[in-house]
Each structure stands twice: as C-alpha cells, then as structure tokens.
C-alpha cells in the first residue's frame, strides 16, 4: 500500500522487530494452529450461501431493475488508485442506458465483490444509495440519484441533500498509518487499524444515520417484513492461518462461529444461535471494509474471536488481495447461485503488475526490495495466469450452471501509463483522482459496443 522510500524504512524496522520475536512465535506453534471442531472448515474455504437470504431480484424492493438479469461487479485492490478507478467505472455504468434495461446499468447491479481499495469506491457508492433511499423511501426509480454528483457535493440530480459529511476518496491516510504504526508498537491500547477504521467510516460512509451494518444489506430469508433495497456487497479478506478467502457476510460469520469483534476500540459480542439466519447481521460494514484492506505490516490484522474450536480460538484476517486480488472468486460464486438466466460480470482491475521479466540492474535485490516484492509476486503470478482465460472461464462456468447467456467484461489500466504511475498508497491528489475518474468512465465507454451487442443480440452470447 505504501510505495516510497519511507515504506522501505518501515519494512526494515519491522523486519528487525519480527525477527526478534521469532523465538516467541516458534515456541507457541500449537497456539497458532488451533484445531477446528468442524472439519469442513478445515477441508475447504467457505462460500457465501445465498439461500439464507432473500433474493436480490426483488420486484417489490428493487422495482427499477430486471429480475431476469443478474449483474455482478468485482473490484480489485490497489489503494486509492483502485478506489477512484472503481468510482469512475461506477459513474460510467450510471451513464449507460439501453432500451432493454428498465434503468441505468449501475441500477441493475445486484452484487459487489470487493478487495481492499476497490471496496472504498464501492463503499462510497453504497453510502450514496443508502442516503438516497433514506430520503426517498417510497421511490420506484433511482434515476434522480447521481453518484457523480454525490461525490462532488450533492446526492441527486435535482436537489442537494445536506448530510454531515460527504464521502471523500482523497483523504490522506498514509502519514497517519505510519504514525500509528509506531504508536501502536510502543503505546498500550493503541491499534492503528482501528484508528484507520474510524477515519474511513467518517470519510467514506459519512453516516448521518445509524451505523451501516451487514443486515442493512443482507436480508435474511425469514424476515418477510423486510425488503431487499441495496445490492449485496461482499468485502473479502484473507485468513492468516490457511490463506483462505473470508467473505464478510452474516452466514460466513455464523459458519466460522464468530462470537466477538472489535469496533470503535471496544469489544462487542455476536449473540444468538448460529442457525439463526440473522446471526451476525449487526456486524459493522466499516470493519469488513477496513479488514479487506489490512495490508501486511502497514495495517495490523483484524482479530475475531471464535467458538469454532475445542478451546477459544481466533481468526486473524489480512488484506483480501493476498488470496484473490480481483474479488473474482466470490463474484463467480454469487453469479452461480443466482437464478436469473442472463448474467453479466464486470471485473475492475486497478492492479499495476510487473509484466517485464528483465531487470535493468545487475545487482541482486536487497532485503527491503525482496520483502516488498514478496507481497506482490504471488499476485503478479496469479494475474498473469488468470487474465487471458478469465472471460472463457466465466462463460464456461456459468453456462454449465444453467445460464442462458453470459457476458464477462474486463476493465483494467494496462493501456493507461499515467494511471499506472499513480501509487497504491492512501494518498492521492485531486488531479490524480480526476484522472482516474475520467479513465473509469472512458473504460465503460470503450466497452459500450459489447454491452449494446449483449442487450441487442443475446444470441451472440447465448450458452450452447
């Protein structure tokens, strides 16, 4: 997340600390590997179970969209570069209309699967949508909502709605992260991740209402009085112990038997029966969003207390990009389960990979360079293998699961060197933000012919 000379100093500093702790870690290996009492947990990563929730294809709750079309957006990690590129692409989807759609394409989105910085962009959109629905509870259309206007001072095309603050995707956090890293190491009771979490809640969710929680999005199947209003948004983290993807949803919290979490620097219990479909719904979304961005060393892991072992045990959660930097696994899993016959997957990739195999230097990489590269090399390798095949993989998988037509769109910054030059830090200038927002809208404009063809001539994308 922090790509600068300062980051190298921090890496070296914390490497010394970590090496000095190796004896302690080695001596507690049994503690580090607690045994799950449900062997299914250890056998395979858990997927979100949509059967526990009301269908997001709700004509009563979301009358502005087609119920035979499912659209999922997967947004990658990449700090503020990913956050603002994602926001720009959502603005582009907000501009796209077609006679075969009931509204704009953004209004048709049913699922978001995000990683790290991509979640900040989606979080800002979800906040705008929540604000709009709060102020217009009986609306049957989202067309007066403008996400673009919302980011720039208003909530709709026709009127300004005053809120306590508006989501910012330019607030500077890097200096605070560095300061809190040192403070957290030497001052008792200070947790730099939780401090960042409070800043993110203020700047991105900008809530003038109640805390934004999982049950504001995921409506359990046994709540007939509640209606699905918002797209289902899954922020993805990585489990430290086994590298599995951890999607933040109520059913996943129940399956892992999470009983306690921290929010606002306080401990809170999760109560009730794990079989209760609403279990875990009170979990704050900002904790999920921040956890998905827990880049190693820069931001410490999020620790959840679990009753899933014979003794009390814990889940330590890191940046979701370590397991799947595109959020593609969760997005495909959601699309597989949704019963709508026509499926669209939009992949937002803000990652700047190292595609060149050669180095201009004959010197061997130093320790600091090696440690920084260590966090990227797995992502580079996975992306280089997956990207050329992703459209075909998506089509084959979803057609095999009964889809009638499938469209996969891959949006990246590979052809935009000026965007690739922007770091993945949590610092960004307004000029850089404007550039990324413009590129995001342009990327959608570039694929407009593909979208038009899908909605005009479904036969071209039909599963055979």
DOGU-484710 format. One line per field, with one value per residue (C-alpha): residue in one letter; y, x, z. Coordinates in Angstrom, 3 decimals. Layout:
<nodes>
resn <- (a_...)
yy <- (Y_...)
xx <- (X_...)
zz <- (Z_...)
</nodes>
This chain:
<nodes>
resn <- (x_x_x_x_x_x_x_x_x_x_x_x_x_x_x_x_x_x_x_x_x_x_x_x_x_x_x_x_x_x_x_x_x_x_x_x_x_x_x_x_x_x_x_x_x_x_x_x_x_x_x_x_x_x_x_x_x_x_x_x_x_x_x_x_x_x_x_x_x_x_x_x_x_x_x_x_x_x_x_x_x_x_x_x_x_x_x_x_x_x_x_x_x_x_x_x_x_x_x_x_x_x_x_x_x_x_x_x_x_x_x_x_x_x_x_x_x_x_x_x_x_x_x_x_x_x_x_x_x_x_x_x_x_x_x_x_x_x_x_x_x_x_x_x_x_x_x_x_x_x_x_x_x_x_x_x_x_x_x_x_x_x_x_x_x_x_x_x_x_x_x_x_x_x_x_x_x_x_x_x_x_x_x_x_x_x_x_x_x_x_x_x_x_x_x_x_x_x_x_x_x_x_x_x_x_x_x_x_x_x_x_x_x_x_x_x_x_x_x_x_x_x_x_x_x_x_x_x_x_x_x_x_x_x_x_x_x_x_x_x_x_x_x_x_x_x_x_x_x_x_x_x_x_x_x_x_x_x_x_x_x_x_x_x_x_x_x_x_x_x_x_x_x_x_x_x_x_x_x_x_x_x_x_x_x_x_x_x_x_x_x_x_x_x_x_x_x_x_x_x_x_x_x_x_x_x_x_x_x_x_x_x_x_x_x_x_x_x_x_x_x_x_x_x_x_x_x_x_x_x_x_x_x_x_x_x_x_x_x_x_x_x_x_x_x_x_x_x_x_x_x_x_x_x_x_x_x_x_x_x_x_x_x_x_x_x_x_x_x_x_x_x_x_x_x_x_x_x_x_x_x_x_x_x_x_x_x_x_x_x_x_x_x_x_x_x_x_x_x_x_x_x_x_x_x_x_x_x_x_x_x_x_x_x_x_x_x_x_x_x_x_x_x_x_x_x_x_x_x_x_x_x_x_x_x_x_x_x_x_x_x_x_x_x_x_x_x_x_x_x_x_x_x_x_x_x_x_x_x_x_x_x_x_x)
yy <- (0.000_2.379_2.553_5.000_5.279_5.614_2.240_0.582_2.105_0.796_-2.676_-2.847_-1.536_-4.074_-6.885_-6.368_-6.449_-9.579_-11.394_-10.543_-12.201_-15.426_-17.373_-16.432_-17.351_-20.668_-21.572_-21.067_-23.047_-25.093_-21.877_-20.596_-23.671_-24.305_-27.284_-26.595_-28.771_-28.669_-30.491_-28.895_-25.584_-27.026_-29.009_-26.136_-22.367_-21.375_-19.723_-17.335_-19.185_-17.110_-19.472_-17.845_-14.508_-13.060_-12.860_-9.647_-9.912_-8.308_-6.596_-5.171_-3.823_-3.025_-2.250_-0.323_-3.461_-6.574_-9.758_-11.995_-10.238_-10.532_-8.187_-8.619_-6.226_-7.444_-4.586_-5.207_-3.943_-1.155_1.588_4.907_4.040_1.199_3.256_6.083_3.907_1.885_5.072_6.267_2.968_3.091_6.584_5.157_2.393_5.095_6.794_3.636_3.042_0.680_0.076_-3.473_-2.132_-0.687_1.868_2.586_-0.280_0.756_0.422_-3.166_-4.233_-6.980_-7.965_-6.319_-8.378_-6.134_-6.277_-3.579_-0.192_-1.311_-1.579_2.107_3.088_0.694_1.820_5.421_4.344_2.216_5.183_7.397_4.822_4.388_8.154_8.440_5.641_7.041_10.380_8.776_5.644_5.173_5.718_3.323_4.709_5.590_7.834_11.043_9.683_10.750_9.054_11.521_14.489_12.814_12.628_16.287_17.725_16.546_13.405_13.802_15.483_17.674_18.715_18.961_16.917_18.122_15.415_15.712_14.993_13.500_10.513_11.522_9.361_11.817_11.996_11.427_8.452_7.332_9.705_8.652_4.968_5.445_7.485_4.976_2.041_3.372_4.472_1.084_-0.642_1.382_2.791_0.353_0.234_1.876_-0.121_1.604_-0.409_0.715_4.351_3.996_2.336_5.352_7.681_5.527_5.469_9.247_9.923_7.160_6.088_9.609_8.280_10.788_7.820_4.579_2.564_0.797_-2.932_-6.202_-6.593_-3.286_-5.122_-8.846_-9.508_-12.963_-15.320_-15.498_-11.738_-11.361_-7.838_-6.544_-5.942_-6.050_-2.499_-2.490_-4.663_-7.411_-6.254_-8.678_-7.332_-10.105_-10.670_-13.384_-15.761_-15.585_-19.243_-21.007_-18.263_-18.919_-16.170_-14.777_-13.112_-10.808_-11.927_-12.975_-16.640_-16.785_-15.261_-17.953_-20.784_-19.745_-19.306_-15.773_-14.624_-11.356_-8.483_-5.019_-1.780_1.765_0.366_-1.669_-5.365_-6.436_-9.893_-11.654_-13.405_-15.968_-19.324_-19.987_-21.490_-18.186_-16.705_-13.223_-14.233_-11.805_-9.170_-6.464_-6.649_-3.139_-2.808_-0.494_-3.277_-5.527_-2.805_-1.939_-5.581_-6.203_-3.529_-4.840_-4.742_-6.680_-4.569_-1.305_-2.242_-4.996_-7.946_-7.869_-10.499_-12.134_-14.422_-17.810_-20.702_-22.978_-24.936_-27.088_-24.060_-20.367_-19.617_-16.708_-15.681_-13.229_-11.526_-9.752_-7.891_-9.798_-9.276_-11.858_-14.593_-13.058_-9.537_-9.306_-10.493_-12.806_-15.994_-14.550_-12.771_-16.003_-17.901_-15.365_-15.453_-19.265_-19.255_-16.506_-17.986_-15.142_-16.629_-13.724_-12.985_-10.137_-9.986_-6.723_-7.013_-3.860_-4.378_-1.438_-3.542_-2.470_-5.715_-6.223_-7.778_-7.348_-10.311_-8.433_-6.109_-3.117_-3.731_-6.445_-6.109_-8.716_-7.398_-6.136_-7.360_-4.421_-4.812_-8.542_-8.121_-5.556_-7.750_-10.791_-9.301_-8.683_-11.633_-14.044_-11.501_-10.945_-14.679_-15.307_-12.348_-13.342_-16.860_-15.862_-12.738_-14.292_-17.017_-15.160_-14.467_-18.070_-19.423_-17.225_-18.261_-21.986_-22.000_-20.057_-21.794_-25.140_-23.902_-23.224_-19.637_-18.787_-16.001_-14.727_-11.594_-11.004_-7.586_-6.951_-3.301_-2.514_0.269_-1.607_0.915_3.970_4.623_7.810_5.788_3.010_5.660_6.502_4.602_2.339_4.455_6.118_9.499_10.966_14.435_15.880_15.874_12.154_11.495_13.377_11.385_8.037_9.004_10.070_6.862_4.796_6.482_6.081_2.355_1.875_3.924_1.687_-1.463_0.113_-1.835_-5.116_-4.111_-2.992_-6.259_-8.281_-6.483_-6.245_-9.732_-12.104_-14.995_-13.978_-14.576_-17.479_-20.631_-23.531)
xx <- (0.000_2.867_5.300_8.007_11.409_9.633_7.990_11.387_12.491_9.322_9.837_13.379_12.290_9.508_11.594_14.006_11.095_9.642_12.967_13.479_10.114_10.764_11.652_8.386_6.368_8.147_7.533_3.777_3.172_0.373_-1.410_-1.073_-2.744_-5.921_-7.940_-11.436_-14.212_-15.961_-13.699_-15.493_-13.976_-10.500_-11.222_-12.153_-12.777_-16.382_-18.553_-21.425_-24.747_-27.369_-30.147_-30.021_-31.114_-33.993_-33.382_-31.749_-34.002_-36.816_-39.522_-41.046_-37.833_-35.943_-38.581_-36.040_-34.344_-34.978_-35.394_-34.157_-30.780_-28.036_-25.056_-22.027_-19.096_-15.734_-13.438_-9.746_-7.358_-4.892_-5.339_-6.705_-5.883_-8.398_-10.886_-11.076_-10.882_-13.776_-15.743_-15.124_-16.301_-19.456_-20.075_-19.659_-22.179_-24.513_-24.359_-25.034_-28.649_-30.313_-33.933_-33.696_-32.915_-35.503_-32.988_-29.260_-26.774_-25.476_-29.024_-29.058_-26.030_-27.025_-23.697_-20.403_-17.360_-14.508_-10.951_-9.061_-9.166_-11.879_-14.126_-13.613_-15.055_-17.987_-18.457_-18.869_-21.491_-23.346_-23.388_-24.837_-27.529_-28.375_-28.645_-30.908_-33.256_-33.383_-34.571_-36.821_-38.224_-41.118_-39.183_-39.649_-36.710_-33.076_-32.740_-32.666_-29.727_-26.356_-23.351_-21.126_-22.958_-22.887_-19.108_-18.952_-21.336_-24.905_-26.980_-29.324_-29.582_-32.456_-31.716_-28.938_-29.406_-27.343_-25.552_-22.970_-20.177_-19.784_-17.640_-14.111_-11.800_-8.928_-8.484_-4.819_-4.168_-0.589_1.037_-1.468_-0.867_2.887_2.452_0.038_2.258_4.966_2.498_0.747_4.066_5.034_1.817_-0.519_-4.099_-3.456_-4.484_-3.571_-6.105_-8.952_-7.878_-7.863_-11.274_-12.760_-11.368_-12.759_-16.213_-16.250_-14.811_-16.391_-19.606_-20.173_-23.138_-25.652_-27.865_-27.285_-24.104_-24.058_-24.253_-24.379_-28.107_-28.733_-27.669_-28.265_-31.922_-32.421_-34.883_-37.022_-37.716_-40.808_-41.499_-38.130_-37.309_-34.044_-33.211_-29.434_-27.129_-25.468_-21.903_-19.208_-15.862_-13.241_-10.373_-7.701_-7.341_-3.791_-3.603_-4.529_-4.760_-8.471_-10.792_-13.037_-16.147_-17.832_-21.467_-23.684_-23.713_-19.907_-19.670_-22.102_-20.233_-16.948_-18.805_-17.583_-18.687_-16.810_-15.402_-13.952_-15.464_-14.732_-11.942_-14.488_-15.349_-18.837_-20.442_-22.372_-25.252_-27.860_-27.927_-25.618_-28.624_-30.485_-30.483_-29.938_-26.887_-24.020_-26.148_-25.182_-21.529_-20.402_-19.601_-16.673_-14.881_-15.296_-14.133_-11.075_-10.191_-10.238_-7.500_-5.286_-2.088_0.595_2.883_1.144_-2.156_-2.340_-4.725_-8.301_-8.838_-12.244_-12.965_-14.442_-16.135_-15.213_-12.554_-12.440_-10.884_-11.380_-9.722_-9.298_-9.376_-6.667_-7.682_-5.469_-5.859_-8.173_-5.776_-3.413_-5.951_-7.733_-6.813_-9.712_-12.523_-13.407_-13.951_-16.757_-18.309_-18.473_-19.853_-22.674_-23.443_-23.539_-26.188_-28.414_-31.283_-31.544_-30.844_-28.854_-25.580_-23.064_-19.735_-17.779_-14.209_-12.407_-8.650_-6.639_-3.542_-0.254_1.578_5.236_4.912_8.523_10.754_14.070_15.811_17.938_20.208_22.828_22.725_20.850_17.704_18.336_16.426_13.997_13.297_12.805_10.327_8.286_8.318_7.328_3.877_3.362_4.905_2.061_-0.494_1.521_1.752_-1.963_-2.995_-0.734_-2.196_-5.824_-6.337_-6.038_-8.559_-10.971_-13.694_-13.729_-13.606_-16.573_-18.588_-17.855_-18.605_-21.877_-23.179_-22.535_-24.641_-27.667_-27.235_-28.841_-26.408_-23.174_-21.080_-17.776_-16.113_-12.560_-11.647_-8.016_-5.439_-2.830_-3.080_-3.042_0.565_-0.455_-2.849_-0.306_2.123_-0.232_0.778_-1.436_-0.935_-3.719_-2.606_-3.825_-4.020_-7.225_-5.574_-4.853_-8.383_-9.901_-7.676_-8.771_-12.451_-12.185_-10.369_-13.025_-15.802_-13.788_-13.278_-17.045_-17.497_-14.941_-16.977_-20.318_-20.370_-20.038_-22.827_-25.056_-24.457_-25.311_-28.610_-29.431_-28.378_-28.458_-27.893_-24.254_-23.621_-26.039_-24.884_-24.876)
zz <- (0.000_0.772_-2.149_-1.192_0.422_3.760_3.185_2.853_6.145_7.775_6.283_7.631_11.028_11.400_9.979_12.851_15.291_13.691_13.644_17.299_18.005_16.087_19.179_20.841_17.742_17.312_20.923_20.546_17.369_18.963_19.885_16.323_14.870_16.840_15.562_14.217_15.638_12.244_9.789_6.814_7.903_7.541_4.372_2.045_2.032_2.691_0.053_0.679_0.954_-0.857_0.209_3.658_2.209_0.271_-3.438_-4.544_-7.629_-5.662_-7.755_-4.581_-3.068_-6.291_-8.943_-11.030_-12.333_-14.437_-12.434_-15.285_-15.416_-12.798_-12.807_-10.543_-10.198_-8.878_-7.803_-7.202_-4.589_-5.153_-2.548_-3.730_-7.325_-7.104_-5.079_-7.594_-10.704_-9.289_-8.570_-12.141_-13.613_-11.470_-12.840_-16.335_-15.566_-14.259_-17.671_-19.659_-20.683_-23.147_-24.215_-22.860_-19.372_-17.016_-15.778_-15.949_-15.859_-12.419_-11.063_-12.370_-10.309_-7.877_-6.313_-5.462_-4.523_-3.431_-2.242_-0.349_-2.144_-4.562_-1.522_-0.733_-4.117_-3.749_-0.137_-1.277_-3.826_-1.282_1.106_-1.627_-2.407_1.257_1.737_-1.305_-0.211_3.334_1.952_-0.703_0.969_-1.472_-4.680_-7.593_-9.562_-8.937_-11.956_-9.906_-7.901_-9.273_-7.718_-9.557_-8.051_-4.671_-4.655_-5.578_-3.016_-3.603_-3.677_-6.630_-9.984_-8.899_-5.340_-2.805_0.359_3.263_5.232_7.983_5.521_2.077_1.129_0.246_-1.816_-1.485_2.298_3.206_5.466_4.748_7.237_9.905_9.157_9.597_12.777_14.275_13.357_15.644_18.303_18.288_18.844_21.886_23.378_25.132_23.900_20.535_17.457_14.208_12.193_14.416_14.117_10.320_10.574_12.361_9.690_6.891_8.463_8.662_5.206_3.088_4.782_6.182_8.108_9.469_10.385_12.246_11.797_8.419_9.218_7.305_7.977_6.184_3.023_3.577_4.348_5.838_4.228_7.376_7.512_5.281_6.556_5.299_1.641_-0.243_-1.316_-1.764_-3.855_-1.849_-1.164_-0.017_1.182_1.030_3.459_3.749_6.707_8.066_9.075_5.830_3.174_2.564_1.349_4.086_2.598_5.119_5.223_8.145_7.096_6.943_10.430_11.613_9.878_11.500_14.814_15.375_18.830_19.346_17.304_17.916_16.649_17.781_20.009_22.010_22.112_21.023_21.214_18.476_20.190_19.247_17.535_14.583_12.797_13.110_9.605_11.035_13.098_12.591_10.887_13.383_12.281_11.106_7.413_8.070_9.959_6.933_4.538_6.635_7.200_3.460_3.225_6.052_4.014_5.949_8.138_7.157_8.861_11.513_11.157_12.379_15.058_15.517_18.461_17.533_19.321_16.430_18.335_21.439_23.119_22.444_19.114_16.764_13.128_12.122_8.885_6.352_3.056_0.731_-2.174_-0.735_-1.575_-4.593_-5.623_-8.100_-5.847_-8.718_-6.707_-4.595_-7.601_-9.604_-6.632_-6.285_-10.004_-9.935_-7.222_-8.626_-10.661_-13.192_-16.662_-18.115_-16.355_-16.627_-14.786_-14.759_-13.482_-12.364_-12.242_-10.897_-10.362_-11.906_-12.473_-13.277_-16.712_-17.841_-16.983_-17.126_-14.683_-15.698_-12.715_-12.308_-8.531_-6.582_-4.861_-1.342_1.697_1.717_-2.006_-1.530_1.301_-0.642_-3.744_-1.707_-1.141_-4.873_-6.666_-5.897_-7.139_-10.333_-10.941_-10.384_-12.556_-15.433_-15.421_-14.952_-17.048_-20.554_-19.647_-17.384_-19.926_-21.099_-17.561_-16.588_-19.599_-19.223_-15.504_-15.651_-18.762_-17.062_-14.123_-16.322_-17.533_-20.873_-21.794_-20.270_-20.771_-18.970_-19.246_-18.042_-17.336_-16.499_-16.718_-18.746_-21.612_-19.341_-18.231_-16.424_-14.257_-13.706_-12.433_-9.544_-6.426_-4.357_-1.251_0.699_-0.568_-3.829_-5.341_-6.760_-10.194_-9.896_-8.690_-11.630_-13.996_-12.541_-12.521_-16.171_-17.147_-15.362_-17.357_-20.565_-19.939_-19.776_-22.927_-24.666_-23.934_-24.848_-28.170_-26.224_-23.854_-26.731_-28.531_-25.435_-24.908_-28.643_-29.737_-26.833_-29.245_-29.716_-26.001_-25.618_-23.895_-26.334)
</nodes>
